[in-house]
Amino acid sequence: MHKFMRAIGFGKLTDRTEQQKLITDIILNATHRAYTSNGEETILAEFSEDFAKDMGIAVCGEFDANDRFTYDYFYPYLRGSGISSCEDITVERHADKESYAGICDDIKVGVSLIFYLQNMVPYVKAQHTNLLPIRGTTLTLSGLSVSGRILLPISKNDRQKQKIQKASLNRNQLIAAARQGDESAIESLTLEDMDTYTSISRKILTEDVFSLVDTYFMPYGVECDQYSVLGEILDVSLRMNKVTGEEIYVMHLSCNDLEFDICINKQDLFGEPQAGRRFKGVIWMQGFINYPTA
């Protein structure tokens, strides 16, 4: 059973027979279908069905030369909203199956952002028709979580918010310059990190760490597309799985100036989410590459 199935409202689905019945139903009654040739005598296919607004399960497999479908794997998904990043994206195939991971080096995050690719069929189609690389793509991120909690925000006035935004903009400019080999920018970033470390080391003796750290975004565990995040909630909605009746919170987060949606089962969230508060938890990051229409 996929660990993150409970994030979209299938927390009580543990029986293999029920799982197989659900997969068969998705294949027969899919709300979205996508096909492409994978360069051989087979057709790659993906069937997906929404069980709540913008969230559901995708089933992937292949049609052989006799038009028989062979199921390969499935995964739960949440379709994000808005644009998370406009940086260049690199895509690599997973070793064990026909699924893909995307890599995006966004300055705002500070690490190479690795995500599970949702719309792999358009990528495979572009790959086998020699259309790669495609310029002008954007990235919409989303995350699934099975454990999280709500924290109160750090109190900031308008002047402090403007100061933080200005500092963030300056840091992003320095990082961009450092990537181009600017030695003065590298030195400035090093000194800034040393000052930050010294300041936090002094304050941590008398203050709680979450009153000092507003947001963070860092890799979690051995899975390269899972992250521990602390982000400000910009918007929140409550949705219901139409099959199980379980309620799911969908939150739009701002984390290290990176905006994306996450979903979590109401039973797995400790606290009451509201805009302005913060979400802390571990997420499985997914991404949808938006290809230019023209």
BELHU-V916596 format. One record per backbone hydrogen bond with DSSP energy under -0.5 kcal/mol. NH is the residue of the N-H (numbers start at 1). CO is the residue of the C=O. E is the energy in kcal/mol with one decimal. If there is no record, write none. Layout:
BEGIN
nh: <NH NH>
co: <CO CO>
e: <E E>
END
This chain:
BEGIN
nh: <5 6 7 8 9 10 13 14 19 20 21 22 23 24 25 26 27 28 29 31 32 34 36 38 43 44 44 45 46 47 48 49 51 52 55 56 57 58 59 60 61 62 63 64 67 70 71 72 73 75 77 79 80 84 84 85 90 92 94 99 101 102 103 104 105 106 109 110 113 113 114 115 116 117 117 118 120 123 124 125 126 127 128 129 130 131 132 135 137 138 139 140 141 142 143 144 145 146 148 149 150 151 161 162 163 164 165 166 167 168 169 170 171 172 173 174 175 176 177 178 179 180 180 181 182 183 186 187 188 189 190 191 192 193 194 195 196 197 198 199 200 201 202 203 204 205 206 207 211 212 213 214 216 218 220 224 226 227 228 229 229 230 231 232 233 234 234 235 237 239 239 241 242 245 248 249 250 251 251 252 253 253 254 255 255 258 259 260 261 262 263 264 265 266 268 269 269 270 270 271 273 276 277 278 279 280 281 282 283 284 285 285 286 287 288 290 290 291>
co: <2 3 4 5 6 5 10 12 15 16 17 18 19 20 21 22 23 24 25 48 48 46 44 42 63 36 42 61 34 59 32 57 55 55 52 77 49 75 47 73 45 70 43 68 64 62 69 60 60 58 56 54 78 82 139 139 103 101 99 97 92 115 90 113 88 104 106 106 104 111 112 102 285 100 115 287 118 119 120 121 122 123 124 125 127 126 126 133 134 290 85 288 139 286 261 284 263 282 268 280 270 278 157 158 159 160 161 162 163 164 165 166 167 168 169 170 171 172 173 174 175 176 177 178 177 181 182 183 184 185 186 187 188 189 190 191 192 193 194 195 196 197 198 199 200 202 203 203 208 209 209 212 230 228 226 222 223 283 218 227 281 216 279 254 277 232 252 252 250 237 248 246 51 241 239 264 237 249 262 235 251 260 232 253 258 255 257 253 141 251 143 249 145 247 265 265 266 148 268 269 271 233 274 151 231 149 229 147 227 144 225 283 142 116 140 138 288 289>
e: <-1.6 -0.6 -0.8 -1.3 -1.2 -1.7 -0.9 -1.1 -2.0 -2.5 -2.0 -2.2 -2.3 -2.3 -2.0 -2.0 -2.1 -2.0 -2.4 -1.5 -2.2 -1.8 -2.0 -1.2 -2.2 -3.0 -0.5 -2.6 -2.4 -3.0 -2.5 -2.0 -2.2 -1.6 -1.9 -1.7 -1.8 -2.7 -3.9 -3.0 -2.1 -1.9 -2.6 -2.2 -1.9 -3.1 -0.6 -2.6 -1.7 -2.0 -2.6 -3.4 -0.6 -0.5 -2.6 -1.7 -2.6 -2.8 -3.3 -2.4 -3.1 -2.9 -3.0 -2.7 -0.7 -1.3 -0.9 -1.3 -2.6 -0.6 -0.7 -2.4 -2.3 -2.4 -0.5 -2.9 -1.5 -0.8 -2.7 -2.5 -2.2 -2.4 -2.3 -0.7 -0.9 -2.7 -0.7 -0.6 -0.5 -1.6 -2.7 -2.2 -0.6 -2.3 -2.0 -1.6 -2.2 -0.5 -1.7 -2.5 -2.5 -3.0 -2.2 -2.3 -1.9 -2.3 -2.3 -2.3 -2.4 -2.4 -2.3 -2.4 -2.2 -2.3 -1.9 -2.1 -2.6 -2.3 -2.0 -2.7 -2.1 -0.8 -0.6 -1.6 -2.1 -0.7 -1.9 -2.4 -2.3 -2.4 -2.1 -2.4 -2.3 -2.4 -2.0 -2.3 -2.3 -2.4 -2.3 -2.5 -2.6 -2.4 -1.5 -2.2 -2.7 -0.7 -1.5 -1.7 -1.5 -1.0 -2.6 -0.7 -1.7 -2.2 -2.3 -0.5 -1.4 -2.3 -3.0 -0.6 -2.9 -2.3 -2.2 -2.3 -3.2 -0.6 -3.4 -1.1 -2.2 -0.5 -3.1 -2.8 -2.9 -2.4 -3.5 -2.8 -2.8 -0.5 -2.7 -2.8 -0.7 -3.2 -2.2 -0.5 -3.1 -1.8 -0.5 -1.7 -1.2 -2.4 -2.0 -2.1 -0.6 -2.7 -1.8 -0.5 -0.9 -2.4 -0.5 -0.7 -0.6 -3.0 -2.0 -3.1 -2.7 -2.6 -2.1 -1.1 -2.9 -2.6 -2.8 -0.7 -3.4 -2.5 -2.5 -2.9 -0.5 -0.8>
END
